Amino acid sequence: MKYLFILTLLTSVLHAQWSDAQKQLISTIKPTESETGWMRINWRTNLWQARMEAAKSNKPIYLWEMDGHPLGCT
């Protein structure tokens, strides 16, 4: 996620040097504010700590779990 942020910053810096067609392509591809909302969530990577925090604040846990290869290769 850190690298995505750095890439976004570099894109903004280099944006001034690109042609109008390239700028249009970048604005079409670049995710909108609503599409990057999940990046503002303070995700937990330790299930036990998340469970303790959820119990303390009386909130549910959203568990995103996956089995298999991260690229879908089998």
N, C-alpha and C positions, 0 to 999 in steps of 0.2 A: 504494500500500500504506500510505503514511503517513496518507492521508486516511481509510482504513478504520479504522486504529488510533484516530485522533482521534474519528471517529464512534462507535466503541465506548465511548470514555471519556465522551463527551457522553451517550450512551444510559444509561450507569451513573448519571450524576449526575441525569438527569431521571427515572430509573426510580422514585424515591420519590414523585414527584408524580402518577403514573398510577394509574388504577383497576385493580382486580384482573383484569378482562377484558383490559385492555391489557397488563398484566404477563404474563399467560398467553400472549398472542399473541407478545410479545417473546421469551419463553423458548422458544417453539416455533420461531420464525424464526431466532434467534441461533445461529450455528454452534457446534458443540461443540469441545472441545479436540482431539479426533482429526480433525475436519474442517479445522482450521486448522494442522495440522502442517507443511504446505508453506511457511507463512509464516516458520517458524523456520529454514529452510534459507538459508544464506548464498549466494544465487544470484549468478552471475557474468554480466556483460553483455558482456564482451570475450572472444571465443572464443580468441584467442591467449594471453591471460593465463591463462585456464582450462586450456588445453592444457599450458602450462608448469607450472602448479601440479599438475595431474593426473600429469604425468610425474615430477615431483619426489616426489610421495607414492605413486606407483605405484597410482593409482586410475583408474577409467574416467570418461568424461565423459558426462553425460546431456544431450543437446542437444534443447531444445524449440524447434522451428522451425515457422513458419507462413507460408504464401503467401496473398496476397489481402488484402482489407480486414479490419481487426480486428473489425468488427461484422458481418461476413458479407455485406455489401452488394456487389453486383456491377454 
